[in-house]
Amino acid sequence: MPSSSASSTSSASSDPQASEVAATVASLMPRARTELAELVAFRSVADPEQFPRSECEGAAAWVAEALRAEGFQDVAALDTPDGTQSVYGYLPGPVGAPTVLLYSHYDVQPPLDEAAWHTPPFELTDGADGRWYGRGAADCKGGFIMHLLALRAVKQNGGLPVSVKMIVEGSEEQGTGGLEQYARQHPELLAADTIVIGDAGNFRCGLPTVTATLRGMTLLRVQVDTLEGNLHSGLFGGAAPDALAALLRTLDSLRDAEGNTVIEGLDPDARWEGMPYPEENFRRDAKVLDGVGLIGDGAVADRLWARPAVTVLGIDCPPVVGATPSVHASARALISLRIPPGTDVGKAIELLVAHVESHVPWQARVSTEVIGKGQPFSADTSSPAYAAMAAALSAAYDGQEMQIAGMGGSIPLCNALDALYPEAEILLIGLSEPEAQIHAVNESVDPRELERMAVAEALFLRGYAEQAAGA
């Protein structure tokens, strides 16, 4: 596979126009870093229990101002039903030109353990490896900067060939669906001929990739109750039902001994028909400790892109420090279920709830609450827009052929857009390659990837317009 150190500014040297676009993007990179640093500085976690709402509002205002500076019209911070804001703008192109919707999100995951970061999470920092570190640098504030770079480059090299709508979501990471609901209530707003979702990434740094499938997801909060209150473990332990122990046994039932997700009614043996993911590459990307085995059976790509996967995201229980000798009366956990294409998320939720309720031991009381969900997605990679993207990525990446991969993550908006605009082509690209460590500590973006992907998107906009004009 290609090295991530390949020169980006030399891309597309056989195409003079493409080389001009690449040179323009290269000249804009210092400005892009400054802007990304300003955007990363907002602690825009869309959860007011963790960070002030003003952080998200500040990020939304910054995005709106950036769009106005680029000449976007009708710029607005849309108040969505989940209490967050999504920023919209429209940039008109030539009369009769197709419309392209560009998507990213400005909200981010919490920084987790800030002490575990090598650099301050909300301060964009240059790493010794050349990467830029900071929460949201790749997912997905960097995606918004990628869109801006592409638009600037294409405008400076022949002018904007298409009309562009930009939508920057404010609660994608929370999965609360505010933008989805808003789009359904205002179906004309995001209508476009082609939609470019800038929230995915290359399979490997330097290997141009589009994402063809996404797993859906749901979040389920589970609470187990057994006693009116905690009891002394010396006096009551051994007979009194411990809610924490009951919860742990319930959670353990969601996987078999090999680690496969085993929820009755969900297919545990599906196969991925596409590019493979070698186990040695996955172990390196996931930073699996030496000697520790992977979980599940089958090929890695099967497990990541074609099968359901349950993860326990958190458990409410006393910390070790300060723990008392008690039998616990109540315990609570948050479960994530990733759902492969071909499975309806509503049905998967029913099966997950039924499994949890039937596997709680000792007749303990159990309650469940669904707090987020999104359908899986599968794109039509034979569509004309994919041909234009393949040519653009190849030009930006020194003639390398575009690869098609799946992604185990979820972007719930994709299905809403697919349902609202069934004739639109949806492409998924972005900056979240494995080394980016999105959702983890020390998230980063490779500026060379930002540069090359911006070149590719600019060339795509031009190529797509030419393709539409010749149709």
Salt bridges, closest charged atoms under 4 A:
ASP15 OD2 - ARG462 NH2 3.86
GLU35 OE2 - ARG31 NE 3.43
GLU35 OE2 - ARG152 NH2 2.78
GLU65 OE1 - ARG68 NH1 3.77
GLU70 OE2 - ARG31 NH2 3.64
GLU70 OE2 - ARG152 NE 2.74
GLU70 OE1 - LYS155 NZ 3.08
ASP107 OD1 - HIS105 ND1 3.17
GLU114 OE2 - ARG43 NH2 3.03
ASP126 OD1 - ARG33 NE 3.13
ASP139 OD1 - HIS105 NE2 3.07
ASP139 OD2 - HIS439 NE2 3.07
GLU172 OE1 - HIS105 NE2 3.28
GLU173 OE2 - HIS105 NE2 3.78
GLU173 OE1 - HIS439 NE2 3.10
ASP199 OD1 - HIS105 NE2 3.31
ASP285 OD1 - ARG204 NH1 2.96
ASP302 OD2 - ARG271 NE 3.96
ASP302 OD2 - ARG307 NH2 3.82
ASP316 OD2 - ARG332 NE 2.74
GLU350 OE1 - LYS347 NZ 3.98
GLU369 OE1 - ARG221 NH1 3.14
GLU433 OE2 - ARG131 NH2 2.65
GLU435 OE1 - ARG131 NH1 3.69
GLU443 OE1 - ARG135 NH1 2.88
ASP446 OD2 - ARG131 NH1 3.99
ASP446 OD2 - ARG448 NH2 2.95
GLU449 OE1 - ARG452 NH2 2.94
GLU457 OE2 - HIS147 ND1 2.84
